[in-house]
């Protein structure tokens, strides 16, 4: 019997991560080593908080809450 490859759809948390990753990887964000992030209205607050907590655990990364409810993500590059 032939086995079918069935692509699994990403869950909402994975979609949120992909969206934020695109923002962080944009040329403008890479140039300034910062990005302004906002939770989309259709995204879960729980997922949003979880993602920010995971980002905050990374070395050389800082998160600053903004007055508009967004977050400024900044990072530094460490050269060995």
Jmol script that loads the backbone (N, CA, C; Angstrom):
load data "model"
ATOM      1  N   UNK A   1       0.845  -1.172   0.000  1.00  0.00           N
ATOM      2  CA  UNK A   1       0.000   0.000   0.000  1.00  0.00           C
ATOM      3  C   UNK A   1       0.896   1.243   0.000  1.00  0.00           C
ATOM      4  N   UNK A   2       0.645   2.178  -0.864  1.00  0.00           N
ATOM      5  CA  UNK A   2       1.438   3.397  -0.969  1.00  0.00           C
ATOM      6  C   UNK A   2       1.098   4.323   0.191  1.00  0.00           C
ATOM      7  N   UNK A   3       2.149   4.902   0.762  1.00  0.00           N
ATOM      8  CA  UNK A   3       1.952   5.813   1.878  1.00  0.00           C
ATOM      9  C   UNK A   3       1.832   7.234   1.333  1.00  0.00           C
ATOM     10  N   UNK A   4       0.808   7.942   1.748  1.00  0.00           N
ATOM     11  CA  UNK A   4       0.595   9.302   1.288  1.00  0.00           C
ATOM     12  C   UNK A   4       1.274  10.278   2.232  1.00  0.00           C
ATOM     13  N   UNK A   5       1.867  11.303   1.660  1.00  0.00           N
ATOM     14  CA  UNK A   5       2.430  12.386   2.462  1.00  0.00           C
ATOM     15  C   UNK A   5       1.352  13.437   2.646  1.00  0.00           C
ATOM     16  N   UNK A   6       0.878  13.545   3.851  1.00  0.00           N
ATOM     17  CA  UNK A   6      -0.164  14.516   4.156  1.00  0.00           C
ATOM     18  C   UNK A   6       0.485  15.644   4.942  1.00  0.00           C
ATOM     19  N   UNK A   7       0.455  16.834   4.358  1.00  0.00           N
ATOM     20  CA  UNK A   7       1.058  17.986   5.014  1.00  0.00           C
ATOM     21  C   UNK A   7       0.181  18.410   6.185  1.00  0.00           C
ATOM     22  N   UNK A   8       0.816  18.560   7.320  1.00  0.00           N
ATOM     23  CA  UNK A   8       0.119  19.018   8.515  1.00  0.00           C
ATOM     24  C   UNK A   8       0.031  20.542   8.473  1.00  0.00           C
ATOM     25  N   UNK A   9      -1.131  21.050   8.746  1.00  0.00           N
ATOM     26  CA  UNK A   9      -1.327  22.496   8.798  1.00  0.00           C
ATOM     27  C   UNK A   9      -0.717  23.046  10.086  1.00  0.00           C
ATOM     28  N   UNK A  10      -0.008  24.176   9.997  1.00  0.00           N
ATOM     29  CA  UNK A  10       0.560  24.763  11.218  1.00  0.00           C
ATOM     30  C   UNK A  10      -0.559  25.244  12.143  1.00  0.00           C
ATOM     31  N   UNK A  11      -0.326  25.123  13.448  1.00  0.00           N
ATOM     32  CA  UNK A  11      -1.330  25.614  14.392  1.00  0.00           C
ATOM     33  C   UNK A  11      -1.177  27.136  14.540  1.00  0.00           C
ATOM     34  N   UNK A  12      -2.057  27.738  15.301  1.00  0.00           N
ATOM     35  CA  UNK A  12      -2.070  29.195  15.436  1.00  0.00           C
ATOM     36  C   UNK A  12      -0.775  29.740  16.030  1.00  0.00           C
ATOM     37  N   UNK A  13      -0.197  29.018  16.983  1.00  0.00           N
ATOM     38  CA  UNK A  13       1.061  29.456  17.582  1.00  0.00           C
ATOM     39  C   UNK A  13       2.184  29.445  16.539  1.00  0.00           C
ATOM     40  N   UNK A  14       2.228  28.413  15.731  1.00  0.00           N
ATOM     41  CA  UNK A  14       3.240  28.327  14.679  1.00  0.00           C
ATOM     42  C   UNK A  14       3.053  29.437  13.646  1.00  0.00           C
ATOM     43  N   UNK A  15       1.820  29.750  13.312  1.00  0.00           N
ATOM     44  CA  UNK A  15       1.548  30.840  12.375  1.00  0.00           C
ATOM     45  C   UNK A  15       2.003  32.180  12.954  1.00  0.00           C
ATOM     46  N   UNK A  16       1.761  32.385  14.244  1.00  0.00           N
ATOM     47  CA  UNK A  16       2.221  33.591  14.914  1.00  0.00           C
ATOM     48  C   UNK A  16       3.744  33.663  14.846  1.00  0.00           C
ATOM     49  N   UNK A  17       4.406  32.567  15.152  1.00  0.00           N
ATOM     50  CA  UNK A  17       5.867  32.526  15.097  1.00  0.00           C
ATOM     51  C   UNK A  17       6.396  32.821  13.705  1.00  0.00           C
ATOM     52  N   UNK A  18       5.746  32.297  12.699  1.00  0.00           N
ATOM     53  CA  UNK A  18       6.167  32.549  11.315  1.00  0.00           C
ATOM     54  C   UNK A  18       6.003  34.021  10.951  1.00  0.00           C
ATOM     55  N   UNK A  19       4.907  34.622  11.418  1.00  0.00           N
ATOM     56  CA  UNK A  19       4.666  36.044  11.129  1.00  0.00           C
ATOM     57  C   UNK A  19       5.737  36.911  11.773  1.00  0.00           C
ATOM     58  N   UNK A  20       6.042  36.630  13.039  1.00  0.00           N
ATOM     59  CA  UNK A  20       7.051  37.412  13.753  1.00  0.00           C
ATOM     60  C   UNK A  20       8.432  37.179  13.153  1.00  0.00           C
ATOM     61  N   UNK A  21       8.717  35.959  12.760  1.00  0.00           N
ATOM     62  CA  UNK A  21      10.006  35.646  12.140  1.00  0.00           C
ATOM     63  C   UNK A  21      10.212  36.463  10.860  1.00  0.00           C
ATOM     64  N   UNK A  22       9.155  36.614  10.062  1.00  0.00           N
ATOM     65  CA  UNK A  22       9.256  37.414   8.841  1.00  0.00           C
ATOM     66  C   UNK A  22       9.594  38.868   9.167  1.00  0.00           C
ATOM     67  N   UNK A  23       8.985  39.386  10.222  1.00  0.00           N
ATOM     68  CA  UNK A  23       9.257  40.770  10.629  1.00  0.00           C
ATOM     69  C   UNK A  23      10.711  40.906  11.063  1.00  0.00           C
ATOM     70  N   UNK A  24      11.171  39.995  11.907  1.00  0.00           N
ATOM     71  CA  UNK A  24      12.541  40.044  12.419  1.00  0.00           C
ATOM     72  C   UNK A  24      13.562  39.879  11.291  1.00  0.00           C
ATOM     73  N   UNK A  25      13.256  39.050  10.313  1.00  0.00           N
ATOM     74  CA  UNK A  25      14.188  38.791   9.223  1.00  0.00           C
ATOM     75  C   UNK A  25      14.140  39.827   8.105  1.00  0.00           C
ATOM     76  N   UNK A  26      13.258  40.801   8.213  1.00  0.00           N
ATOM     77  CA  UNK A  26      13.163  41.821   7.163  1.00  0.00           C
ATOM     78  C   UNK A  26      14.467  42.619   7.100  1.00  0.00           C
ATOM     79  N   UNK A  27      14.819  43.113   5.923  1.00  0.00           N
ATOM     80  CA  UNK A  27      16.051  43.898   5.800  1.00  0.00           C
ATOM     81  C   UNK A  27      16.106  45.101   6.745  1.00  0.00           C
ATOM     82  N   UNK A  28      14.981  45.782   6.920  1.00  0.00           N
ATOM     83  CA  UNK A  28      14.965  46.957   7.807  1.00  0.00           C
ATOM     84  C   UNK A  28      15.252  46.564   9.248  1.00  0.00           C
ATOM     85  N   UNK A  29      14.638  45.490   9.718  1.00  0.00           N
ATOM     86  CA  UNK A  29      14.870  45.038  11.090  1.00  0.00           C
ATOM     87  C   UNK A  29      16.309  44.569  11.266  1.00  0.00           C
ATOM     88  N   UNK A  30      16.840  43.873  10.283  1.00  0.00           N
ATOM     89  CA  UNK A  30      18.221  43.401  10.374  1.00  0.00           C
ATOM     90  C   UNK A  30      19.201  44.573  10.387  1.00  0.00           C
ATOM     91  N   UNK A  31      18.909  45.603   9.624  1.00  0.00           N
ATOM     92  CA  UNK A  31      19.776  46.780   9.557  1.00  0.00           C
ATOM     93  C   UNK A  31      19.823  47.507  10.909  1.00  0.00           C
ATOM     94  N   UNK A  32      18.657  47.643  11.540  1.00  0.00           N
ATOM     95  CA  UNK A  32      18.570  48.394  12.803  1.00  0.00           C
ATOM     96  C   UNK A  32      18.675  47.501  14.033  1.00  0.00           C
ATOM     97  N   UNK A  33      18.672  46.191  13.811  1.00  0.00           N
ATOM     98  CA  UNK A  33      18.673  45.198  14.896  1.00  0.00           C
ATOM     99  C   UNK A  33      17.529  45.452  15.875  1.00  0.00           C
ATOM    100  N   UNK A  34      16.382  45.784  15.303  1.00  0.00           N
ATOM    101  CA  UNK A  34      15.185  45.999  16.129  1.00  0.00           C
ATOM    102  C   UNK A  34      13.947  45.842  15.263  1.00  0.00           C
ATOM    103  N   UNK A  35      12.834  45.575  15.938  1.00  0.00           N
ATOM    104  CA  UNK A  35      11.553  45.435  15.247  1.00  0.00           C
ATOM    105  C   UNK A  35      10.437  45.776  16.224  1.00  0.00           C
ATOM    106  N   UNK A  36       9.397  46.387  15.705  1.00  0.00           N
ATOM    107  CA  UNK A  36       8.207  46.663  16.505  1.00  0.00           C
ATOM    108  C   UNK A  36       7.186  45.581  16.210  1.00  0.00           C
ATOM    109  N   UNK A  37       6.728  44.936  17.261  1.00  0.00           N
ATOM    110  CA  UNK A  37       5.806  43.809  17.129  1.00  0.00           C
ATOM    111  C   UNK A  37       4.464  44.160  17.758  1.00  0.00           C
ATOM    112  N   UNK A  38       3.405  43.731  17.102  1.00  0.00           N
ATOM    113  CA  UNK A  38       2.055  43.927  17.622  1.00  0.00           C
ATOM    114  C   UNK A  38       1.265  42.640  17.442  1.00  0.00           C
ATOM    115  N   UNK A  39       0.461  42.322  18.423  1.00  0.00           N
ATOM    116  CA  UNK A  39      -0.425  41.167  18.329  1.00  0.00           C
ATOM    117  C   UNK A  39      -1.557  41.502  17.370  1.00  0.00           C
ATOM    118  N   UNK A  40      -1.791  40.628  16.424  1.00  0.00           N
ATOM    119  CA  UNK A  40      -2.913  40.818  15.503  1.00  0.00           C
ATOM    120  C   UNK A  40      -4.218  40.511  16.248  1.00  0.00           C
ATOM    121  N   UNK A  41      -5.308  41.166  15.884  1.00  0.00           N
ATOM    122  CA  UNK A  41      -6.581  40.967  16.591  1.00  0.00           C
ATOM    123  C   UNK A  41      -7.057  39.516  16.633  1.00  0.00           C
ATOM    124  N   UNK A  42      -6.730  38.739  15.621  1.00  0.00           N
ATOM    125  CA  UNK A  42      -7.198  37.353  15.584  1.00  0.00           C
ATOM    126  C   UNK A  42      -6.246  36.367  16.260  1.00  0.00           C
ATOM    127  N   UNK A  43      -5.162  36.867  16.849  1.00  0.00           N
ATOM    128  CA  UNK A  43      -4.195  35.983  17.516  1.00  0.00           C
ATOM    129  C   UNK A  43      -4.518  35.860  19.005  1.00  0.00           C
ATOM    130  N   UNK A  44      -4.252  34.707  19.536  1.00  0.00           N
ATOM    131  CA  UNK A  44      -4.518  34.410  20.936  1.00  0.00           C
ATOM    132  C   UNK A  44      -3.577  35.206  21.845  1.00  0.00           C
ATOM    133  N   UNK A  45      -4.132  35.811  22.890  1.00  0.00           N
ATOM    134  CA  UNK A  45      -3.307  36.519  23.869  1.00  0.00           C
ATOM    135  C   UNK A  45      -2.358  35.551  24.559  1.00  0.00           C
ATOM    136  N   UNK A  46      -2.818  34.350  24.835  1.00  0.00           N
ATOM    137  CA  UNK A  46      -1.973  33.334  25.465  1.00  0.00           C
ATOM    138  C   UNK A  46      -0.779  32.990  24.559  1.00  0.00           C
ATOM    139  N   UNK A  47      -1.031  32.789  23.264  1.00  0.00           N
ATOM    140  CA  UNK A  47       0.052  32.498  22.323  1.00  0.00           C
ATOM    141  C   UNK A  47       1.024  33.670  22.258  1.00  0.00           C
ATOM    142  N   UNK A  48       0.495  34.883  22.230  1.00  0.00           N
ATOM    143  CA  UNK A  48       1.311  36.094  22.159  1.00  0.00           C
ATOM    144  C   UNK A  48       2.240  36.182  23.367  1.00  0.00           C
ATOM    145  N   UNK A  49       1.683  35.985  24.556  1.00  0.00           N
ATOM    146  CA  UNK A  49       2.488  36.060  25.775  1.00  0.00           C
ATOM    147  C   UNK A  49       3.541  34.955  25.819  1.00  0.00           C
ATOM    148  N   UNK A  50       3.173  33.773  25.369  1.00  0.00           N
ATOM    149  CA  UNK A  50       4.116  32.655  25.340  1.00  0.00           C
ATOM    150  C   UNK A  50       5.279  32.959  24.392  1.00  0.00           C
ATOM    151  N   UNK A  51       4.972  33.479  23.214  1.00  0.00           N
ATOM    152  CA  UNK A  51       6.018  33.800  22.250  1.00  0.00           C
ATOM    153  C   UNK A  51       6.955  34.867  22.802  1.00  0.00           C
ATOM    154  N   UNK A  52       6.410  35.921  23.391  1.00  0.00           N
ATOM    155  CA  UNK A  52       7.246  36.973  23.953  1.00  0.00           C
ATOM    156  C   UNK A  52       8.120  36.435  25.082  1.00  0.00           C
ATOM    157  N   UNK A  53       7.585  35.546  25.905  1.00  0.00           N
ATOM    158  CA  UNK A  53       8.374  34.951  26.978  1.00  0.00           C
ATOM    159  C   UNK A  53       9.529  34.132  26.412  1.00  0.00           C
ATOM    160  N   UNK A  54       9.273  33.405  25.354  1.00  0.00           N
ATOM    161  CA  UNK A  54      10.330  32.603  24.739  1.00  0.00           C
ATOM    162  C   UNK A  54      11.389  33.493  24.093  1.00  0.00           C
ATOM    163  N   UNK A  55      10.963  34.571  23.456  1.00  0.00           N
ATOM    164  CA  UNK A  55      11.924  35.505  22.866  1.00  0.00           C
ATOM    165  C   UNK A  55      12.777  36.139  23.959  1.00  0.00           C
ATOM    166  N   UNK A  56      12.150  36.516  25.069  1.00  0.00           N
ATOM    167  CA  UNK A  56      12.863  37.178  26.159  1.00  0.00           C
ATOM    168  C   UNK A  56      13.943  36.289  26.781  1.00  0.00           C
ATOM    169  N   UNK A  57      13.807  34.980  26.645  1.00  0.00           N
ATOM    170  CA  UNK A  57      14.802  34.068  27.201  1.00  0.00           C
ATOM    171  C   UNK A  57      16.098  34.038  26.396  1.00  0.00           C
ATOM    172  N   UNK A  58      16.064  34.526  25.174  1.00  0.00           N
ATOM    173  CA  UNK A  58      17.249  34.490  24.309  1.00  0.00           C
ATOM    174  C   UNK A  58      18.305  35.473  24.808  1.00  0.00           C
ATOM    175  N   UNK A  59      19.557  35.092  24.654  1.00  0.00           N
ATOM    176  CA  UNK A  59      20.663  35.974  25.024  1.00  0.00           C
ATOM    177  C   UNK A  59      20.717  37.165  24.082  1.00  0.00           C
ATOM    178  N   UNK A  60      21.144  38.305  24.623  1.00  0.00           N
ATOM    179  CA  UNK A  60      21.375  39.526  23.845  1.00  0.00           C
ATOM    180  C   UNK A  60      20.120  40.071  23.179  1.00  0.00           C
ATOM    181  N   UNK A  61      18.968  39.812  23.789  1.00  0.00           N
ATOM    182  CA  UNK A  61      17.689  40.288  23.269  1.00  0.00           C
ATOM    183  C   UNK A  61      16.987  41.085  24.368  1.00  0.00           C
ATOM    184  N   UNK A  62      16.364  42.189  23.981  1.00  0.00           N
ATOM    185  CA  UNK A  62      15.565  42.938  24.958  1.00  0.00           C
ATOM    186  C   UNK A  62      14.200  43.236  24.360  1.00  0.00           C
ATOM    187  N   UNK A  63      13.205  43.261  25.225  1.00  0.00           N
ATOM    188  CA  UNK A  63      11.829  43.600  24.849  1.00  0.00           C
ATOM    189  C   UNK A  63      11.404  44.807  25.668  1.00  0.00           C
ATOM    190  N   UNK A  64      10.833  45.790  24.996  1.00  0.00           N
ATOM    191  CA  UNK A  64      10.320  46.975  25.673  1.00  0.00           C
ATOM    192  C   UNK A  64       8.869  47.162  25.285  1.00  0.00           C
ATOM    193  N   UNK A  65       7.994  47.160  26.290  1.00  0.00           N
ATOM    194  CA  UNK A  65       6.581  47.398  26.007  1.00  0.00           C
ATOM    195  C   UNK A  65       6.393  48.842  25.567  1.00  0.00           C
ATOM    196  N   UNK A  66       5.528  49.026  24.583  1.00  0.00           N
ATOM    197  CA  UNK A  66       5.255  50.346  24.031  1.00  0.00           C
ATOM    198  C   UNK A  66       3.887  50.836  24.507  1.00  0.00           C
ATOM    199  N   UNK A  67       3.690  52.134  24.475  1.00  0.00           N
ATOM    200  CA  UNK A  67       2.435  52.732  24.938  1.00  0.00           C
ATOM    201  C   UNK A  67       1.230  52.253  24.128  1.00  0.00           C
ATOM    202  N   UNK A  68       1.463  51.886  22.867  1.00  0.00           N
ATOM    203  CA  UNK A  68       0.356  51.447  22.019  1.00  0.00           C
ATOM    204  C   UNK A  68       0.027  49.965  22.169  1.00  0.00           C
ATOM    205  N   UNK A  69       0.678  49.291  23.121  1.00  0.00           N
ATOM    206  CA  UNK A  69       0.419  47.872  23.356  1.00  0.00           C
ATOM    207  C   UNK A  69       1.360  46.950  22.611  1.00  0.00           C
ATOM    208  N   UNK A  70       2.167  47.521  21.741  1.00  0.00           N
ATOM    209  CA  UNK A  70       3.147  46.720  21.016  1.00  0.00           C
ATOM    210  C   UNK A  70       4.400  46.495  21.846  1.00  0.00           C
ATOM    211  N   UNK A  71       5.369  45.875  21.218  1.00  0.00           N
ATOM    212  CA  UNK A  71       6.637  45.565  21.877  1.00  0.00           C
ATOM    213  C   UNK A  71       7.764  45.903  20.914  1.00  0.00           C
ATOM    214  N   UNK A  72       8.796  46.578  21.431  1.00  0.00           N
ATOM    215  CA  UNK A  72       9.996  46.800  20.633  1.00  0.00           C
ATOM    216  C   UNK A  72      10.987  45.697  20.986  1.00  0.00           C
ATOM    217  N   UNK A  73      11.374  44.951  19.993  1.00  0.00           N
ATOM    218  CA  UNK A  73      12.361  43.887  20.135  1.00  0.00           C
ATOM    219  C   UNK A  73      13.683  44.425  19.612  1.00  0.00           C
ATOM    220  N   UNK A  74      14.728  44.328  20.424  1.00  0.00           N
ATOM    221  CA  UNK A  74      16.070  44.754  20.026  1.00  0.00           C
ATOM    222  C   UNK A  74      17.034  43.638  20.333  1.00  0.00           C
ATOM    223  N   UNK A  75      18.088  43.565  19.555  1.00  0.00           N
ATOM    224  CA  UNK A  75      19.107  42.550  19.802  1.00  0.00           C
ATOM    225  C   UNK A  75      20.478  43.092  19.433  1.00  0.00           C
ATOM    226  N   UNK A  76      21.489  42.471  19.999  1.00  0.00           N
ATOM    227  CA  UNK A  76      22.864  42.801  19.684  1.00  0.00           C
ATOM    228  C   UNK A  76      23.547  41.563  19.130  1.00  0.00           C
ATOM    229  N   UNK A  77      24.518  41.803  18.297  1.00  0.00           N
ATOM    230  CA  UNK A  77      25.308  40.710  17.752  1.00  0.00           C
ATOM    231  C   UNK A  77      26.561  40.548  18.578  1.00  0.00           C
ATOM    232  N   UNK A  78      26.872  39.338  18.905  1.00  0.00           N
ATOM    233  CA  UNK A  78      28.083  39.055  19.674  1.00  0.00           C
ATOM    234  C   UNK A  78      29.085  38.437  18.717  1.00  0.00           C
ATOM    235  N   UNK A  79      30.231  39.080  18.629  1.00  0.00           N
ATOM    236  CA  UNK A  79      31.281  38.585  17.745  1.00  0.00           C
ATOM    237  C   UNK A  79      32.363  37.939  18.610  1.00  0.00           C
ATOM    238  N   UNK A  80      32.647  36.700  18.308  1.00  0.00           N
ATOM    239  CA  UNK A  80      33.683  35.987  19.085  1.00  0.00           C
ATOM    240  C   UNK A  80      35.056  36.312  18.576  1.00  0.00           C
TER     241      UNK A  80
END
end "model"
wireframe off; spacefill off
backbone 0.3
color backbone group
